[in-house]
């Protein structure tokens, strides 16, 4: 395979991975009926053969620290299939299992390969940033983020997906800001960052806003490292504190900013989550050690076959439905990935580490307060985190491949 073909292959894989990861946000941005096909299925169908080619046209090195989280993830998928045998659910089980055992491994593999391959990773970041900027433009123009009624329509994709896309894009824009050399380039990225932040204030995604702020503070700090990174971190925290104090002194300014309105005036969302967390803990204890069975939480909690009332925390969901084995395997997969990132971080180039963090941090925060185990974004983010332990040799060095 020629060098040009290798670059094209990696670039297409990165682009399709970005579209697949941001598919929910793209559906949110597009008015109903505009997209003639399901871009989730289209991008997945295009990505899978690209991943296969990427896998066989490169020489891959795998760090030993990846063994535990990858094995735990595989065993978690297997255990949740077994746990489905005693689940009282039929509808939720039928929806969740294919996402877990089919989409989950594919997304994990995509994150691993695309996150490790330099060209694919660069295109992934560029496409994610571009999608976020387009989405921000549509929201600021009032389509659909400026119209909360549209976002409340159950037929529409949930506003959290749009917020996640904005959070990732803003984190990447903050990285571009600190890396830019020319003052005009820095000014342009600052304008883009402000636009993304303003757009995040409109849809109503509180977790996404927190993820945006966290990513914009931490990702550039990881890129700069040392004293410069510490200065950015402290300056970011000081700016956030000043902004919070100003809003507290001027509460009228919050009017019309749906995200801040929900953050300050709608405690019902937090109270509902606390109720779901308490129920998940209670049923996790009552159904110990094997759990309620995959998809069985909503029925046990009295909500019937309503998947939307899942525990809103991955660890608690694994405990309630998969029992103690499910919780241990979840901790091995996601907790093991966090430990692997900490061990691998000093060995990885700052630019690569910062970009992976920019894409992973928003999803990592989201799985603590939202989404269920069938969410493909969580498994892709897990693969991205673990990709720090992969090294890849350019195919042009191996003519025999």
N, C-alpha and C positions, 0 to 999 in steps of 0.2 A: 504494500500500500504506500503510495507516494505521500510526501509531507503535506501537500495541499489537501489530499483526501483525508489524512489524519486530522488536520485542523478543522475541516468541514464536518467530519464525523463528530468530533468533540463539541464543536459549536452547536450543532443541531441537537445533540444530547442535552447540553446545558439549556438551550432555548425551550425544548419540549418539557424538561423538568421544571423550569420556571412557570410555564403555562399550566402544567398540571398542578403545581403547588398553589398557584394563584387562581385556579379555575373558579373557585367559589366567589372570589372578589370580582373577577371579570363578569360573571353572571349577575352579580349585584349591580355592576356599572351599566350593563346593557339593558335598555328597555325591553319589556316582554316581546318575544317574537322576532327580535333582531337577529339573534344567533340561529342559523338554520340547522346546526348540529349541536350535539352535546360536546362541548370542548373538553370535558373531563375524559370521556371515552376516546375522543379523537387524539388527544395528546398522549394518553396512556398507550394506545395502539401504536403510535409513532415512536414512543420512547422505548418500548420493550426491545424491538430489534436493534435499535441504536445502542442500548446497553449491552446486548449480546456481542455486537461488533466491537464495542469499546473494551469489553472484557477480554476478548481473544486477540486483540491487536496491540495489547500493552503487556509489559512485564510488571507485575504487582508485587510489592513487598508489604507484609502484614506484621504489625507490632504484636507481640504476645499479649499485651494488655487488652486487646480487643476480644480475646477468647471468652472471657466471662460474660460481658454484656451480650455478645452475639449468641452464645449458647443459651443464656437465660431468655432472650427474646424468642428463640426458636422453641424452647420448652414451654414458654408462656402461651404461644399460639397453640401448641399441641395440648396443653392442659385445658385451655378454654374450650377446645373442641370436645375433650373428654367430659368437661363439666357441663356441656350442653346436654348430656345424656339424662341428667336429673333436673334440668331446668323446667319450671312450669310454663315458660314462655314458648310461644310458637311464632308469632309475628316478629317480635324484636329479635329473637334468636335467628330467624331466617334472614333478617337484614344484617345483623352484626357479624355472624360467622364468616360469610364471604368476604366482608371488608377486612376481617382480621387475618384469615388464612390465605387469601388470594392477594388483596391489595397491600396488606401489611408487609409481607416479605419483599414484594416488588418495590415498594417505596423505600424500604430500608436499603435494598441493593442500589437503588437509584441515588440515594443520598450518599452512600459510600463511594460509588464510582464517580459521580459528578463532582462531589466535594473534593475528591483527591486529584482528579485530572485538571491541570492548570487552565487549559483553554476552556474546558466545560465549566469550570468554576467561575472563570471570568465572565463568560456569557450568561451564566445563571445569575450572577450579581447584576450585570448590566440590564438584563431583561426584567429582573425583579424591580430594579430601580425605575425602569421605564414604565412598567405596569403601574407602579405606585404613583408616579407623576401624572400619568393619564387619569388614574382614578381620582387623584386630588383635584385635577382640573375639572372633572365632571362634578365632583361634590361641591366645589366652590362655585360652580356655575348653577348649582341647584338640581343636578341630575345624578343620583337620586338623593344624595346626602342632605341637601338642603330641605328636603321634604320628609319629615319624620313619619308621616302617615304611610308613605311608600315603603319605608323600611320596616314599619310595623306589620305590613301585609304578610301573612303567613305564606303566601305563594312566592314571596321573594326570598332570596338568600339572606341569612341572618347578618345583621350589621357588623357583628364581630369579625367576619371574614374580611370585610372592607377595612376595618381597623387594623387587623393583622398585616394586611398588605401595606398599609400606610406606615406601620411601625417598622417593618423590615426596610422599606424604601427610605424612611427617614434616617435609620441607623446607617445605611449605606451612603446616604447623602452627607451625613456627618463625617464619615470616613473620607469621602472625596474632598470635603472642606479642609480637613487637616493635612491631606496629602497634596493639595493644589499648591503650585509654586507661584503662579502669577496672581497679582492682586485682583484682576478682573475675574479670573476663574474662581477665586475664593468668594468674591461677591456673588457670582452666579450661583454657586452651591449654597451660599447662605440664604439667598432668595428661595431656592428650591426647598431647603430645609424648613424655612418659615412657612412656605405654602403647604408642605406636608403636615406640619404641626397644626396649622389652622384648619386644614381639612379634617384632621383627626378629632377636632372639637365639635364637629357637626353631627356625625352619624349616631353617637350615643354609646360607643363601645368603651366602657370604663377600663376594662382589663387591657384593651389595646392601647389606650392612652398611657397607662402605666408602663406597658412594654415599650412604647415609643420613647418615653423619657428615660427608661433604664438603658435601652439600646444606644441612644444618643450620648449618654454619659459614659457607659462602660466600653463600647466598641472602639471609639477613638482613643480612650485611655490605654487599651490593649495594643493599639497600633503604635502609639507614641512611646510607651513604656518609660521606665525610669522617672526622672524628675519631671519631664514634660508631660508624661501620662498622669502623674499625680496632680500636677497643676490643673490639667484639663478636668480631672475627676472632681477636685475641690471647687473649681470654678463652676462646673455644671451643677453640683449640689447647692452651691450658694445661689446660683441663678434660679434654681427650682424653688428654694426656700423664699427668695425674694418675690417670685411670681405668686406663690401660695399666699404670702402675707398681703400682697397687693390685692389679690382677689378677695381675701377675707375682709379687707377694708372697703372694698368697692363691690359688694355682692350684686348690685344692679347690672354690672358688666357681664354677668353670667347669662343674663336673659338672651335666649336665642341660640346659645351654645349647648346643644342637646347633651353632649357628653358631660359637661360640667354640671348641667342641671340634674342629670341622673346621679352624678357623683355626690352632690350636696343635698338634694331634696328628695331622693327616692331610696330610702333604706330598705324598701320591700325586697329588692333583688338580693341584698346581702342576707336578709332574714330568711328568704326562701332557700338560699344556699346553705345557711346554717342548719335549717331543718333537714335538708337532704343529707348533709354531712352527718348529722346526729343519727338519722335513720340508717345510713350506711354502716356506721359504727355499731349500732345496736343489732342490726341483722347480721353483720359480720361476726358478732359474738354469739348470737343465737344459732347461727347456721354453722359454727365452727365444728370440725376443722376444714370441711370440704367446700363450704360456701353454698349459696342459693342455686348455683348453676348459671351459666352464661345467659344474660338477658333476663334473669329472674328478679332483679331488684325492684323494678317498677311494680310488678304484681305483688310482691311481698309488702311493699310500702303502701299499698292501697291505691295505686294510680292506674292499674290495669296495664294493657299493652300500649303504653304511651312512652315511646323511647325518649322523648324530650326531657322527661323527668329522671334522668340518670343521676348518679351521685355528684356530678360536677367536680370530680377529683379522681384522677386516674388511680392513685394508690388505694383510695377508699372503694372505688369500683372493683378493683382487683381483689380486695379483701372480701367485700360483700358477695360477689358472684363467684370468685375463684377460691375463696377460703384462704387459709394460711399458705398453702402452696402458691396460689396466685399472687399474694402479696410479696412473698419471698422472691418469686421469679420476676415480678415487676421491679422490685428494688434492685435485683441483680442486673436487669436490663438497663433501666434508666438511671438508677443510682450508680451502677457500674460504669455507665457511659460518662457520668459527671466526674467520677474519680479518674477515669482514663484521660479525660480532657485535661484535668489538673496535672496529671503526670506527664502528658505529652506536650503541654503548652510551652515549657521552656525550650523544647527541641524544634518547635515549628516557627517558621518565618512570621514576624509580627503581622504583616499584611494578610497572610492566609488565616491566621488565628482570629484576627479582628473581623474579617468577612464572615467566617463561619459563625462567630459569636453574634454578629448582626442578624444573621438568618435564623439562628437557633434560639436566642434569648426570648423573643416574643412568643414563640410556640411553647417554650419551656414554662414560661409564666402562665400561659393559657391552660395547660393541662392540669395545673394546680387548682383552678377555679372553674373550668369549663371543659367542654368536649368529652367524648367517651373513648373507650379503647379502640373503637372502629375508625376513628378519625385518621385519615391517611397522612395529614400534615404532621401529626406527632411522630409517625414512623419515619417519614422523610427527614424530619429534624434530627431524629435519633441517628439516622445514617450519616447525616452531615457532621454531627458531633464526633462520631466514630471515624469519619474519614481522615481525621488528623493522624490516625495511626496507620494510614496507607501511604506508601510511596509508589510512584509510577515512573517507569523508564520510557522515554520517547521511542515510538515504534521504529523510527528511522535508524536507530542503532542496531536493530535486529532484522536484517534483511531476510532471515530464514522464517520469520513469523508469517 
